[in-house]
Each structure stands twice: as C-alpha cells, then as structure tokens.
Amino acid sequence: MTRILVLYFTRGGHTAKIANAIADQLMSRGAQVDLVDINSAAATCINWPDYDVVAFGACVLYGTYDKSVFQFIEQHAQALAALSNSFFCVNVVARNPEKRIPKNNKYLQKFIMLSPWTPMDLKIIAGKVDYPSWPWYDRLMIQLIMKITKGPTDPKTVIDYTDWEDVKVYADHLLALAEVAEPA
Ligand SMILES: Cc1cc2nc3c(=O)[nH]c(=O)nc-3n(C[C@H](O)[C@H](O)[C@H](O)COP(=O)(O)O)c2cc1C
C-alpha cells in the first residue's frame, strides 16, 4: 500500500480544505494517508521513513509565505528530499490559468528561490477570495492586489477559485510519483 504524507500550512482554512480533498482522493484510491498541519503537535513527531511520498502545500500571504513554512522546511529539508516529493502553492492570482504554469507564477518562483528544499514536483492551485472573513487591513491590501490583477474588489465577494476536479487529478499524480520511486 502506498503511504503518503500530506503537509500543509493554512491561515484561513482553505489550504487545509485542499489538503483534505487530496487526502480523500488518495484514500479513495487505496493509499494510506496522514494529513498534518505543520503548526500542529503532530508535525513534531513525523516518522519520515513511514512514507513513500510527501506533498507539502502552503498559501501565499502578501507575496510570500508564513515564516513557519520556511522554518519547517529548514528543519526537515533532508527528510523531504529523501522521499518522492511535491510542493503545492495556493494563491488567488492563480485564478488566471496562465498563472498556474510554474514559470509564470512569481510566488512559486519566490518559493524555489527561498526554500532550502528544492521540490521535485510543483503544483499551483487557485485559492479563495473571502473578503468578509478577513480583517479590514487584509481586505484592503487584497483589494489592491485584485485591482492590479483585474480581480474582484467588492468587499462582499466570496469566490472559491479552486478547481476541485483538478485537485483530484493532482492527488492521482502524487500516487504516480510513488510508482516512479518504487524500485524496478
Ligand atoms: C493576508 C492575506 C494576504 C494574501 N496575499 C496574497 C498575495 O499576495 N497573492 C495572492 O495571489 N493571494 C494572496 N492571498 C490569497 C490567499 O493565498 C488565498 O486566499 C488562499 O486561499 C488562502 O488560504 P488559507 O485559507 O489556507 O489561508 C492573500 C490572502 C490573505 C488572507
């Protein structure tokens, strides 16, 4: 049975929802999955050799990633690199399909530049705009980003841009990564 570790950083819960959907799809395919928030107690006692594949997801906040994302990676860069691995980046600029291509997404490029772990596989997933749930200062800043990138600026806007079918395809792709890693 393929064993997959799905790690994630979330601030508002949407990346957690994506990570859950990945885990559900993997389990529906018969994989054994552990889903771990990198800021939870469970993240401190991961037994890395238990897994064939690790997927790590994080949302973009103000053009970068929460510092806990890089702290976790610094601590576990070797363990991450020792498994078949993938990084998925969640952001709302990716609502534009062109920005889901790694070379066109500056946030993914920034991750590659700053991370001490170089993922062997990359995925960009469009996130959620949820102005009503964000404090006024975040709302204002995202409205500004949206104005620049021609997105919604109405403060009542709640739009889930995630392509949930594509999330399932990504989960299946993670299983394929495990097969690549298996000895011939
Ligand atoms: C404070 C804040 C800053 C954000 N900054 C960006 C940004 O710079 N670029 C972008 O594309 N999306 C940005 N987003 C959108 C998030 O990446 C998106 O809402 C994502 O779904 C959030 O995931 P989470 O619910 O797991 O935190 C930002 C969201 C928040 C709340």
Ligand as a Chemical Component Dictionary entry (heavy atoms), coordinates in Angstrom:
data_LIG
# 
_chem_comp.id                   LIG 
_chem_comp.type                 NON-POLYMER 
_chem_comp.pdbx_formal_charge   0 
_chem_comp.three_letter_code    LIG 
# 
loop_
_chem_comp_atom.comp_id 
_chem_comp_atom.atom_id 
_chem_comp_atom.alt_atom_id 
_chem_comp_atom.type_symbol 
_chem_comp_atom.charge 
_chem_comp_atom.model_Cartn_x 
_chem_comp_atom.model_Cartn_y 
_chem_comp_atom.model_Cartn_z 
_chem_comp_atom.pdbx_ordinal 
LIG C1  C1  C 0 -3.499 38.322 4.367  1  
LIG C2  C2  C 0 -3.596 37.705 3.008  2  
LIG C3  C3  C 0 -2.651 38.005 2.039  3  
LIG C4  C4  C 0 -2.736 37.403 0.758  4  
LIG N1  N1  N 0 -1.814 37.724 -0.186 5  
LIG C5  C5  C 0 -1.918 37.195 -1.420 6  
LIG C6  C6  C 0 -0.987 37.549 -2.434 7  
LIG O1  O1  O 0 -0.056 38.319 -2.225 8  
LIG N2  N2  N 0 -1.155 36.999 -3.660 9  
LIG C7  C7  C 0 -2.177 36.104 -3.938 10 
LIG O2  O2  O 0 -2.269 35.649 -5.070 11 
LIG N3  N3  N 0 -3.039 35.738 -2.977 12 
LIG C8  C8  C 0 -2.942 36.264 -1.746 13 
LIG N4  N4  N 0 -3.834 35.929 -0.769 14 
LIG C9  C9  C 0 -4.873 34.941 -1.087 15 
LIG C10 C10 C 0 -4.625 33.592 -0.406 16 
LIG O3  O3  O 0 -3.466 32.966 -0.903 17 
LIG C11 C11 C 0 -5.846 32.722 -0.628 18 
LIG O4  O4  O 0 -6.959 33.390 -0.052 19 
LIG C12 C12 C 0 -5.747 31.353 -0.017 20 
LIG O5  O5  O 0 -6.881 30.607 -0.410 21 
LIG C13 C13 C 0 -5.642 31.426 1.497  22 
LIG O6  O6  O 0 -5.513 30.139 2.007  23 
LIG P1  P1  P 0 -5.824 29.821 3.532  24 
LIG O7  O7  O 0 -7.312 29.955 3.719  25 
LIG O8  O8  O 0 -5.350 28.421 3.691  26 
LIG O9  O9  O 0 -5.065 30.777 4.379  27 
LIG C14 C14 C 0 -3.790 36.501 0.489  28 
LIG C15 C15 C 0 -4.751 36.206 1.463  29 
LIG C16 C16 C 0 -4.659 36.816 2.724  30 
LIG C17 C17 C 0 -5.706 36.476 3.756  31 
# 
loop_
_chem_comp_bond.comp_id 
_chem_comp_bond.atom_id_1 
_chem_comp_bond.atom_id_2 
_chem_comp_bond.value_order 
_chem_comp_bond.pdbx_ordinal 
LIG C1  C2  SING 1  
LIG C2  C3  SING 2  
LIG C2  C16 DOUB 3  
LIG C3  C4  DOUB 4  
LIG C4  N1  SING 5  
LIG C4  C14 SING 6  
LIG N1  C5  DOUB 7  
LIG C5  C6  SING 8  
LIG C5  C8  SING 9  
LIG C6  O1  DOUB 10 
LIG C6  N2  SING 11 
LIG N2  C7  SING 12 
LIG C7  O2  DOUB 13 
LIG C7  N3  SING 14 
LIG N3  C8  DOUB 15 
LIG C8  N4  SING 16 
LIG N4  C9  SING 17 
LIG N4  C14 SING 18 
LIG C9  C10 SING 19 
LIG C10 O3  SING 20 
LIG C10 C11 SING 21 
LIG C11 O4  SING 22 
LIG C11 C12 SING 23 
LIG C12 O5  SING 24 
LIG C12 C13 SING 25 
LIG C13 O6  SING 26 
LIG O6  P1  SING 27 
LIG P1  O7  DOUB 28 
LIG P1  O8  SING 29 
LIG P1  O9  SING 30 
LIG C14 C15 DOUB 31 
LIG C15 C16 SING 32 
LIG C16 C17 SING 33 
# 
